């Protein structure tokens, strides 16, 4: 066998070997489950809290231990973005309704008005199970501290008001929190596409625990 033939055989062999390696690498990468990003400074996680739900029950971080959960901020008398927010949140709720590892925490930003009976009446519009979709009220400072320092959401003006208090926390964003209480995503709650992305990311996050 002459040198040219040997060279051709070796080149062909290494080309096939390279193709096989690339195929294996691509297949391996594609089979790996997608992982969502972490938000906040390294090690950031949601801290302890204590609020009251629509049934008058005290809800703490213990009630979402071992759960993936979604957070929002709203108020019941809002005529701006809140109706759209909760219409879209109901899509998330109905997608995972009755699934014990998924929860929703909807915090009022107006606890002076949003009493327990007010939240209960509002929750019934969405047929919300208080064990899974919790409408929360409590101390105003604590509600705002959780928004800014734990869930890392910013304040925006309500679309029906010319002015609001400087400390008024009102955001269009939904926040996704994992079972270790790390923030794994933020989503525009007024945008149907973003809400569908949230639903998909909840399913992706679940796979991390499988």
C-alpha positions in Angstrom: 0.0 0.0 0.0 1.5 3.3 -1.0 1.8 6.4 1.2 -1.0 8.3 -0.6 -3.5 5.5 0.2 -2.3 5.3 3.8 -2.7 9.1 4.1 -6.2 9.0 2.6 -7.3 6.2 5.0 -5.9 8.0 8.0 -7.5 11.3 7.0 -10.8 9.5 6.4 -10.6 7.7 9.7 -9.9 10.9 11.7 -12.7 12.7 9.9 -15.1 10.0 10.8 -13.9 9.9 14.4 -14.3 13.7 14.6 -17.8 13.5 13.2 -18.7 10.8 15.7 -17.3 12.8 18.5 -19.2 16.0 17.5 -22.4 13.9 17.1 -22.0 12.5 20.6 -21.2 15.9 22.1 -24.2 17.5 20.4 -26.5 14.7 21.5 -25.2 14.9 25.0 -25.7 18.7 25.2 -29.2 18.4 23.7 -30.2 15.7 26.2 -29.2 17.8 29.2 -32.1 19.5 30.9 -32.2 23.3 30.5 -31.3 25.2 33.7 -32.8 28.5 34.6 -30.7 31.4 35.7 -30.3 32.7 39.2 -31.2 36.3 40.0 -29.7 38.7 42.5 -26.3 38.6 44.1 -24.6 35.1 44.5 -26.4 33.2 47.3 -29.4 35.5 47.3 -32.6 33.8 48.5 -36.0 34.8 49.9 -36.0 35.3 53.6 -38.6 34.6 56.3 -42.0 36.3 56.2 -45.4 36.2 57.9 -48.6 37.5 56.3 -52.3 36.7 56.5 -54.2 35.0 53.6 -57.8 35.3 52.4 -59.0 32.8 55.0 -57.3 34.7 57.9 -54.6 32.1 58.2 -51.0 33.1 59.0 -48.8 32.2 56.0 -45.0 32.0 56.5 -42.1 30.7 54.4 -42.8 27.3 55.9 -46.0 27.1 53.9 -43.9 27.1 50.7 -41.1 24.9 51.8 -40.4 22.3 49.1 -42.5 24.2 46.6 -41.9 26.2 43.4 -43.9 29.4 43.7 -44.8 32.5 41.8 -45.1 36.0 43.4 -47.0 39.1 42.4 -48.0 42.5 43.9 -51.4 44.0 43.3 -54.4 45.6 45.1 -58.0 44.7 44.8 -59.3 48.2 43.8 -56.8 48.7 41.1 -58.3 49.8 37.8 -55.0 49.8 35.9 -52.8 46.8 35.3 -54.0 44.6 38.2 -57.1 43.1 36.4 -54.8 42.1 33.5 -52.2 40.7 35.9 -54.6 38.5 37.7 -56.4 37.4 34.6 -52.9 36.1 33.4 -52.0 34.7 36.8 -55.2 32.7 36.7 -53.8 31.0 33.5 -50.8 30.0 35.6 -53.0 28.8 38.4 -55.3 26.7 36.1 -52.3 25.1 34.4 -51.0 23.8 37.8 -54.2 23.6 39.7 -54.3 20.9 42.4 -50.5 20.2 42.0 -49.1 20.5 45.5 -45.6 21.4 44.5 -46.7 24.7 42.9 -48.0 27.8 44.8 -48.9 31.4 44.1 -48.4 34.3 46.5 -50.3 37.4 45.6 -49.4 40.3 47.9 -51.5 43.4 48.3 -49.7 46.8 48.2 -52.7 48.4 49.9 -53.2 46.6 53.2 -55.2 49.5 54.6 -58.0 48.6 52.1 -57.3 45.0 51.4 -58.6 43.3 54.5 -59.1 39.6 54.9 -62.8 39.7 53.8 -61.8 42.0 50.8 -59.1 39.5 49.7 -61.5 36.6 50.1 -64.2 38.2 47.9 -61.5 39.1 45.3 -60.0 35.5 45.3 -63.4 34.0 44.7 -63.5 35.7 41.3 -60.7 33.3 40.3 -62.1 30.3 42.2 -58.7 30.3 44.0 -57.9 27.5 46.4 -56.3 29.2 49.4 -54.0 26.2 49.9 -52.4 26.9 46.5 -53.2 30.5 45.5 -52.8 32.7 48.5 -53.8 36.4 48.6 -51.8 38.0 51.3 -52.1 41.1 53.5 -50.1 42.3 56.5 -47.8 45.0 57.8 -47.2 47.6 55.0 -43.5 47.9 55.7 -43.0 44.1 55.7 -44.9 43.8 52.4 -42.7 46.4 50.8 -39.5 45.0 52.3 -40.2 41.6 50.8 -40.9 43.2 47.4 -37.7 45.3 47.2 -35.1 43.3 49.2 -36.3 39.7 48.8 -38.2 39.4 45.5 -36.1 42.2 43.9 -39.0 44.0 42.2 -39.2 47.7 41.5 -41.9 50.2 41.8 -43.9 51.5 38.9 -46.9 53.9 38.7 -50.4 52.6 38.5 -51.8 53.6 35.1 -54.8 55.3 36.5 -53.0 57.6 39.0 -51.1 60.8 38.3 -49.1 60.5 41.6 -48.5 57.8 44.1 -46.6 57.6 47.4 -42.8 57.2 46.9 -42.8 53.9 48.8 -45.8 52.4 46.8 -44.6 49.1 45.4 -46.5 48.2 42.3 -45.0 46.1 39.7 -46.2 44.3 36.6 -43.6 41.5 37.0 -44.2 38.0 38.3 -41.3 36.4 40.1 -40.5 32.7 40.0 -38.9 31.2 43.1 -37.5 27.7 43.4 -37.7 25.1 46.2 -34.6 26.5 47.8 -36.1 30.0 47.7 -33.8 31.3 45.0 -35.2 33.7 42.3 -35.1 31.9 39.0 -37.1 34.3 36.7 -39.1 37.5 36.3 -41.9 37.8 33.7 -44.1 40.6 32.4 -47.5 39.7 33.9 -49.3 41.9 31.4 -47.9 40.0 28.4 -49.4 36.7 27.4 -46.2 35.5 25.7 -44.2 36.2 28.9 -46.8 34.4 31.0 -46.5 31.4 28.7 -42.8 31.5 29.1 -43.3 31.4 32.9 -45.5 28.3 32.6 -42.8 26.7 30.5 -40.1 27.7 32.9 -42.0 26.2 35.9 -42.1 22.9 34.0 -38.4 23.3 33.2 -37.6 24.0 36.9 -39.5 20.9 37.9 -37.1 18.8 35.8 -34.2 20.1 37.9 -35.7 18.2 40.8 -36.3 14.9 38.9 
